[in-house]
């Protein structure tokens, strides 16, 4: 049987523990009880736990196909960020009765308990220039906080990682719309010929790699980012890929470069872009949009019962991708350079 190009982690079924079983495990290991509400997840099984005292937590059961060292990579990264940048709004890892922060289960899954973050998901509020800039600023602050963090599992392969865009080709037939298929194919050709060879010269480090609007929270007035969720796609990659992910979901088709520029300028105010990063950022944004288009369609076809979840970011990504692809590439780079020149840190 031929292995899937996306790997077993993307194709294996999510854990399916009953709420009663999950609550019993939480009571046994973390001495907490309450009400469980299911949360959506791409690969894992997650619940919100509300205790009788009103405290709230996230119960995470890792997919059994996820290597234990990859789950530990995420756990230790959260602990590292809490030490280096305690003001960043990321979940805190809760210790069990015996002090462990990861509880192996007989099924091969790993149980963890994280603090709950309050806020409104970014996808539920209207985008504004201030909010788009805040996305870039917060992404850069988190990337700075992860600078220097190392872990044995940091180089694990993840198909969502932009540097692995070439591995999307076998899945491209899942994009059945001919116009979108053609745009994705041309972008992949450019990635292979020009973008991938240039990535090695850029700074690399561990990054969050999934700054999408479903993983970000905002507060009253939607003036800033109050929560950063889901560290499940963390990987070591060119650090500028983290900005590309964050920006890719913020492109307004009516002004793709202006709205992307607001996110990029926010990042630039914290982590000034190197010339090589500035030259590639728009192409990397496009590649994240391609990744979203291909993987969303592919996963929805494989798991139609979860299609709404897999396709939730596709309409905005497609609209932004088509608008960005319609721009003259050299003119777009020049305009972005002008935007950043006006926003020197």
N, C-alpha and C positions, 0 to 999 in steps of 0.2 A: 504494500500500500504506500503510495507516494505521500510524503509529509507535506503538510500545508506550508506555503511560503510564509505565512504569518506565525507559524509555530504553535505548539500545543497550548501555550498560555492564552492565545487569542481564540482558540477553538474549543477548549475544554469547558464543560458545564460549570456554572457557578455552584458554590455550596448551597445546599437546600436543607439546612437544619430547621426544625420547627421552632417557632418562638418559645415554646415551653422548654425545649432542650437548651436553647441559647440562654434563657433566663436562669435555668438551673446552673449552667456553667459560670455565668457571671456571679451568681450568689456564692458558688463554691470557691471560686478563685479570687474574686474582687470584693466579696462581702457587701454587695449592693443588690438591690432589688427594685422593682417598679414596673412600669408599663413599657412595652417595646412597640415601636412603629417602624415598619420597613422603609429603607432608603434605597434609591436606585444606585446601581454600580455596574461598571462594564464587565468586571471579572470576579469581584468578590461578593460576599453577602454582608450587608450592613444594616444596622438598626439604630434608631435613636432610643436611648433609655432615659425615661423620666422617673426619678425616684419619688417616694411619698413626700420628701422634703422640698421637691421642686427643682432639684439639681438635674442637669441633663448631660448626657455623655453619648459618644458614638461607640457602638460595639462593632468591631470589624472582624470578620472571619475570612481569612485569606484563601484564595483559590488553591486547592491542593496541588495544582500544576505549577504554582508559583514556587520557585526554589526558596527554601528557608532563608538562605543568605540574602536574597533580594528583599524579602520582608524585613529582615534585620537591617539592611541598608536604609530602608525608609525610616525605621524606628530610630536608628542612630543619627540620621540626618535631622529629624525633628528635635532630638535632644541637643544636637550641635547648635541648631538655630536658636533654641531657647537660651543657650548659654551665651552665644556671641551677639545676638540681637534680640534681647528679651522684649523689646517694644513691638516687634513684628507680630501681627495677629495670626499666629499659626496654632494648631491644636497642640496640647501638651499630652505626653504619654503618661498614663496612670499606672503605678505599680500594683501588682497583685499582693495578696496577703503575705506571700513568701518573698516579695521583693522583685520577682521576675516581671518583665514588661511584655513578654511574649509567651503564650501558653500553647505548646504543641498539642494537637488533638489527634485521636486515633485515626481519623480520616485522612490525615496528612495536612490538614489546614492548620492555621495558627490563629489563635484568639488574642485580640488586643482591645484595650479600652482607652479611648481618647476623650479629652474634654470637648464639649460642644461649643461652637462659636455662633453667636447670634448675629442676625443681619438679614438683609434682603438679597437674594441672588441677583447678580448683575444682569442676567438675561431678562429679568422682570422689570427693569427700569429703563427709561429712555437714555440713550447716550448723549453726553454733552462734552464740549472740549475739556472742561475741568476733569470730568470723570475719565476720559480717555488718557489725559496726561497722568492722572493718578495711577492708572493701570501700568503705564510705563515706569513711573517712579517706584511703585511697589515691587514690580518685577525686578528692577535693578537692585533695590534694597535687599531682596531675598537672594538674588544671585551673589551680591557682595557678602551676605551672611554665610553663604555656602562655600565661598572662596577658601581654598585650603583644606576643605573636608575631603577625606579619602576613605575608601572602604573596598574590601576585596571584590564586592559584587558591582562596583560602579561601572564596569565595562560590559555589563550584560546587554544582550541584543534585544532591542525593542523596535518593532516595525513602525511605531509612531514617531520615532526619532528621525528628524529631518535628514540627518546624514545617511540614513538607510533608505532614502527615497527610491533608489534603484530597485529595491526588492519589491516595489509595488507593481512592476510590469506584469507578472503573471496574474495579478488580480484585476488588471485594467479592463478585461471584458465585462466585469460586473457593472461598469459604468455604461449603461445601454443607450443613454441619450447621445446621439452622434456628435452634436456640437460640443458638449462637455467632454466627451471621449477624445475628440481631436485636440482640444485645448490641453487636456491632461497629458496626452502623448507628446505634444510639442514641448511642454514644460519639462517632461522627463528627459527628452532628448537634450535639451539645454543643460539640465542638471548633470547628466553623464559627461557631456563635452566640456563644460566650463565651470560649473559650480563645485561639484565634488572634488576636483583636483585642487581647488583653491582653499578648501576648508582646513587642510592640514597646517597651513601657515598661521591660522588664527589661534587666539587663546582658547584652551579647552578647560573645562571643569565640570563638576557635578552641578546640575540645574534641575529646577522643578519640572519643566518641559510640558506643562499642561495648564497654562494660565488662560483657560477658556472661561466664558461668562458663567458657566454652571459651577465653576470651582472658586468663584470670587463672590464676596459679600460686600454690601455697602450699607451705610446707616441712614439715619434721618437726613433728608435733603439730598441724598445721593451725591455727597461732595467728595468722598474718598473711599478707599478700600478698607473694610473693617474685618475681613476674614479671608484667609487663604486655605483652601481645602484640597484634599486628595493628592497626596505625594506618591501615588502609585506608579507614575510614569517617569520618576526621576532616573536620570542616566548621566553619564559623563559624555559630553559632546561639546562642540564649539559653543562657547557661552552665548554668542549672538543668536543661536537657534532659540534660546529662551525668549528673547525679544521678538523673534519672528513669530513664534507661537502666540504670544500675547497680542501682538499687533494684528495678526491675521483675522481675529474675530471682531475687530473694531472698525473695519473698513466700511465706510458708507459708500454705496455704489454711486451716489450723486457727486461725491468728492473723495474718491478713494485715496488720492495722494495727500490731500489736506488732513483727513482723519487719521490715516496711518502716520503722518508726520507728527501729529499731536502725541501719539503713543511713543514714537521713536524719540521725540524731543524730551519727553519725560524721562525716559531711560538715560538719554545722553546727559541730562543734568546731574545724574548720579554716577554713571559709568560712561565717561566720554567714549564714543565710538572711535576705534582705530580706523585708519583709511581703508584697510582691507575689509573691515566689518561694514563700513558705510557703503562700500562698492557692492556688497553682496546682499544687503538686508532685504531689498525689495524682491529679489529672486527667491530668497529663503522664505519670505512671507508667502509668495506664490506657491512654493513647494509645500508649505503646510496646508494651504487651501486644497492642493491636489491630494495630499494625504487624507484630508478629511473627506473629500469627495469619493475617493477610491475605497477607503476602509468602511465608510458609512454604508455605501451601496453593497459592498461585499458582505459585511456582517448582517445587514438587514435581510439579504437573500438567504443566508445560512440559518438565521434565527428570526423568522417572521414574527414570532410572538413578542420579540423585543425590538421590532423595527422602529417604533416611535422613538425609543430611547436612542438607538444608533443613528437615526436620521435627524435628531433634534437640531444639530448645528449646521446641517447641510444647506438649507436655503440661504442663510446669510453668507456662508462661506462661498457658495457658488456665485451669488450676486457680486460679492467683493472680488472674487477671482476673475470673473468676466470683465468687470470694470477695470481692474488692474491690467489684465492682458491686453486691453484695448489701447493702453497708453503707449506712446513712443518711449522705448526703454531709456535711451540716452537723455531725452528731455526730462523724464521722470527722475532720473538720478540727479540731474542738475538742479531741479526744483527742490528735491529733498536736501541737497547740499546747502541751498539758500535758506531753507527752513532751519536747519541746524546752525548755520552761521549766525542767524538772528537770536539763537537760543544758547549761546555759548555758556558753559558752566562757569 
